[in-house]
Amino acid sequence: MIGFSFNGVLFIANAASNNLNHATQATLFNFAKALFGTIPLVYLFAQWFGAAGVLAGELAGAAVWGTIALAVVFWQIRQLEREHTCVSCTEPEVAEAMASLSAHPNVSWAVPM
């Protein structure tokens, strides 16, 4: 079921947040999903649709908070890219080094397994 993939999206966003040194943010997204996403939506959907609404409410909460968490992580990555762009890549030494790397056709940059 495609709805459960949003739980995976939230897990990926949590892992990215942890690796970006925002562990508290990852915890808050999980807490928000449980408190604001799951509980109210499960209650409302159960009132409207019965037992099927319970599952639908959980999936709706995962979709909302998974999407929000992933959007925040992508925003943080863009901020990091803006802060750490290579301004010296136009330097002549860098251009020479890049040209010398591409001039060696026998060099394989693949990582051996």
Phi and psi restraints in degrees (value plus and minus 20) as a CYANA .aco file:
   2 ILE   PHI     -88.1   -48.1
   2 ILE   PSI     -44.7    -4.7
   3 GLY   PHI     -82.7   -42.7
   3 GLY   PSI     -52.9   -12.9
   4 PHE   PHI     -92.4   -52.4
   4 PHE   PSI     -37.1     2.9
   5 SER   PHI     -86.2   -46.2
   5 SER   PSI     -43.2    -3.2
   6 PHE   PHI     -89.7   -49.7
   6 PHE   PSI     -47.1    -7.1
   7 ASN   PHI     -84.6   -44.6
   7 ASN   PSI     -59.5   -19.5
   8 GLY   PHI     -84.2   -44.2
   8 GLY   PSI     -57.8   -17.8
   9 VAL   PHI     -82.3   -42.3
   9 VAL   PSI     -60.9   -20.9
  10 LEU   PHI     -85.8   -45.8
  10 LEU   PSI     -58.4   -18.4
  11 PHE   PHI     -83.5   -43.5
  11 PHE   PSI     -61.8   -21.8
  12 ILE   PHI     -84.9   -44.9
  12 ILE   PSI     -62.7   -22.7
  13 ALA   PHI     -83.9   -43.9
  13 ALA   PSI     -56.6   -16.6
  14 ASN   PHI     -86.2   -46.2
  14 ASN   PSI     -62.8   -22.8
  15 ALA   PHI     -83.5   -43.5
  15 ALA   PSI     -62.0   -22.0
  16 ALA   PHI     -84.7   -44.7
  16 ALA   PSI     -61.2   -21.2
  17 SER   PHI     -82.0   -42.0
  17 SER   PSI     -61.9   -21.9
  18 ASN   PHI     -83.2   -43.2
  18 ASN   PSI     -61.7   -21.7
  19 ASN   PHI     -92.2   -52.2
  19 ASN   PSI     -43.7    -3.7
  20 LEU   PHI    -109.1   -69.1
  20 LEU   PSI      -9.6    30.4
  21 ASN   PHI      47.2    87.2
  21 ASN   PSI      17.7    57.7
  22 HIS   PHI    -145.4  -105.4
  22 HIS   PSI      35.7    75.7
  23 ALA   PHI     -84.7   -44.7
  23 ALA   PSI     -55.1   -15.1
  24 THR   PHI     -83.2   -43.2
  24 THR   PSI     -58.1   -18.1
  25 GLN   PHI     -82.9   -42.9
  25 GLN   PSI     -61.3   -21.3
  26 ALA   PHI     -81.9   -41.9
  26 ALA   PSI     -61.5   -21.5
  27 THR   PHI     -84.7   -44.7
  27 THR   PSI     -61.3   -21.3
  28 LEU   PHI     -85.7   -45.7
  28 LEU   PSI     -56.5   -16.5
  29 PHE   PHI     -85.4   -45.4
  29 PHE   PSI     -61.0   -21.0
  30 ASN   PHI     -84.7   -44.7
  30 ASN   PSI     -62.5   -22.5
  31 PHE   PHI     -84.3   -44.3
  31 PHE   PSI     -62.8   -22.8
  32 ALA   PHI     -84.7   -44.7
  32 ALA   PSI     -59.9   -19.9
  33 LYS   PHI     -82.0   -42.0
  33 LYS   PSI     -64.5   -24.5
  34 ALA   PHI     -88.9   -48.9
  34 ALA   PSI     -64.6   -24.6
  35 LEU   PHI    -102.5   -62.5
  35 LEU   PSI     -66.8   -26.8
  36 PHE   PHI    -118.8   -78.8
  36 PHE   PSI     -41.8    -1.8
  37 GLY   PHI    -114.6   -74.6
  37 GLY   PSI     -71.0   -31.0
  38 THR   PHI     -99.3   -59.3
  38 THR   PSI     -74.3   -34.3
  39 ILE   PHI     -81.2   -41.2
  39 ILE   PSI     -73.6   -33.6
  40 PRO   PHI     -88.0   -48.0
  40 PRO   PSI     -59.2   -19.2
  41 LEU   PHI     -90.5   -50.5
  41 LEU   PSI     -58.4   -18.4
  42 VAL   PHI     -83.6   -43.6
  42 VAL   PSI     -62.0   -22.0
  43 TYR   PHI     -83.0   -43.0
  43 TYR   PSI     -68.6   -28.6
  44 LEU   PHI     -85.1   -45.1
  44 LEU   PSI     -66.6   -26.6
  45 PHE   PHI     -87.4   -47.4
  45 PHE   PSI     -52.6   -12.6
  46 ALA   PHI     -86.7   -46.7
  46 ALA   PSI     -56.0   -16.0
  47 GLN   PHI     -86.4   -46.4
  47 GLN   PSI     -57.2   -17.2
  48 TRP   PHI    -104.5   -64.5
  48 TRP   PSI     -59.5   -19.5
  49 PHE   PHI    -141.3  -101.3
  49 PHE   PSI     -17.0    23.0
  50 GLY   PHI      56.9    96.9
  50 GLY   PSI    -162.5  -122.5
  51 ALA   PHI     -84.3   -44.3
  51 ALA   PSI     -56.8   -16.8
  52 ALA   PHI     -85.4   -45.4
  52 ALA   PSI     -48.2    -8.2
  53 GLY   PHI     -87.7   -47.7
  53 GLY   PSI     -47.3    -7.3
  54 VAL   PHI     -83.3   -43.3
  54 VAL   PSI     -68.1   -28.1
  55 LEU   PHI     -85.9   -45.9
  55 LEU   PSI     -62.1   -22.1
  56 ALA   PHI     -83.8   -43.8
  56 ALA   PSI     -57.9   -17.9
  57 GLY   PHI     -86.0   -46.0
  57 GLY   PSI     -60.0   -20.0
  58 GLU   PHI     -86.0   -46.0
  58 GLU   PSI     -62.3   -22.3
  59 LEU   PHI     -88.2   -48.2
  59 LEU   PSI     -56.1   -16.1
  60 ALA   PHI     -85.5   -45.5
  60 ALA   PSI     -61.6   -21.6
  61 GLY   PHI     -83.7   -43.7
  61 GLY   PSI     -60.0   -20.0
  62 ALA   PHI     -85.8   -45.8
  62 ALA   PSI     -58.1   -18.1
  63 ALA   PHI     -85.5   -45.5
  63 ALA   PSI     -64.0   -24.0
  64 VAL   PHI     -85.0   -45.0
  64 VAL   PSI     -72.9   -32.9
  65 TRP   PHI     -96.9   -56.9
  65 TRP   PSI     -49.4    -9.4
  66 GLY   PHI     -85.6   -45.6
  66 GLY   PSI     -61.6   -21.6
  67 THR   PHI     -87.0   -47.0
  67 THR   PSI     -63.0   -23.0
  68 ILE   PHI     -82.4   -42.4
  68 ILE   PSI     -65.4   -25.4
  69 ALA   PHI     -82.5   -42.5
  69 ALA   PSI     -63.0   -23.0
  70 LEU   PHI     -86.9   -46.9
  70 LEU   PSI     -58.4   -18.4
  71 ALA   PHI     -83.4   -43.4
  71 ALA   PSI     -60.6   -20.6
  72 VAL   PHI     -85.3   -45.3
  72 VAL   PSI     -61.3   -21.3
  73 VAL   PHI     -84.5   -44.5
  73 VAL   PSI     -63.7   -23.7
  74 PHE   PHI     -81.8   -41.8
  74 PHE   PSI     -57.8   -17.8
  75 TRP   PHI     -83.9   -43.9
  75 TRP   PSI     -62.3   -22.3
  76 GLN   PHI     -84.9   -44.9
  76 GLN   PSI     -58.4   -18.4
  77 ILE   PHI     -85.6   -45.6
  77 ILE   PSI     -61.3   -21.3
  78 ARG   PHI     -82.2   -42.2
  78 ARG   PSI     -58.4   -18.4
  79 GLN   PHI     -82.8   -42.8
  79 GLN   PSI     -62.9   -22.9
  80 LEU   PHI     -83.9   -43.9
  80 LEU   PSI     -59.6   -19.6
  81 GLU   PHI     -83.3   -43.3
  81 GLU   PSI     -59.3   -19.3
  82 ARG   PHI     -87.1   -47.1
  82 ARG   PSI     -56.7   -16.7
  83 GLU   PHI     -93.3   -53.3
  83 GLU   PSI     -48.5    -8.5
  84 HIS   PHI    -140.5  -100.5
  84 HIS   PSI      16.7    56.7
  85 THR   PHI     -94.2   -54.2
  85 THR   PSI     129.9   169.9
  86 CYS   PHI    -102.7   -62.7
  86 CYS   PSI      87.4   127.4
  87 VAL   PHI    -108.6   -68.6
  87 VAL   PSI     -36.3     3.7
  88 SER   PHI    -118.1   -78.1
  88 SER   PSI      -8.6    31.4
  89 CYS   PHI     -90.5   -50.5
  89 CYS   PSI     -33.7     6.3
  90 THR   PHI    -111.7   -71.7
  90 THR   PSI     -21.9    18.1
  91 GLU   PHI     -83.4   -43.4
  91 GLU   PSI     126.2   166.2
  92 PRO   PHI     -80.9   -40.9
  92 PRO   PSI     -55.2   -15.2
  93 GLU   PHI     -85.2   -45.2
  93 GLU   PSI     -58.9   -18.9
  94 VAL   PHI     -87.7   -47.7
  94 VAL   PSI     -61.5   -21.5
  95 ALA   PHI     -82.6   -42.6
  95 ALA   PSI     -60.1   -20.1
  96 GLU   PHI     -85.0   -45.0
  96 GLU   PSI     -62.7   -22.7
  97 ALA   PHI     -84.2   -44.2
  97 ALA   PSI     -61.3   -21.3
  98 MET   PHI     -86.0   -46.0
  98 MET   PSI     -59.8   -19.8
  99 ALA   PHI     -85.3   -45.3
  99 ALA   PSI     -59.8   -19.8
 100 SER   PHI     -88.0   -48.0
 100 SER   PSI     -51.8   -11.8
 101 LEU   PHI     -87.5   -47.5
 101 LEU   PSI     -60.3   -20.3
 102 SER   PHI     -99.0   -59.0
 102 SER   PSI     -31.2     8.8
 103 ALA   PHI    -100.6   -60.6
 103 ALA   PSI     -28.4    11.6
 104 HIS   PHI    -122.2   -82.2
 104 HIS   PSI      73.1   113.1
 105 PRO   PHI     -91.1   -51.1
 105 PRO   PSI     -39.9     0.1
 106 ASN   PHI    -106.5   -66.5
 106 ASN   PSI     -25.2    14.8
 107 VAL   PHI    -104.5   -64.5
 107 VAL   PSI     105.6   145.6
 108 SER   PHI    -122.4   -82.4
 108 SER   PSI     107.3   147.3
 109 TRP   PHI    -114.7   -74.7
 109 TRP   PSI     -12.9    27.1
 110 ALA   PHI     -95.0   -55.0
 110 ALA   PSI     126.0   166.0
 111 VAL   PHI    -106.4   -66.4
 111 VAL   PSI     104.7   144.7
 112 PRO   PHI     -88.5   -48.5
 112 PRO   PSI     123.0   163.0
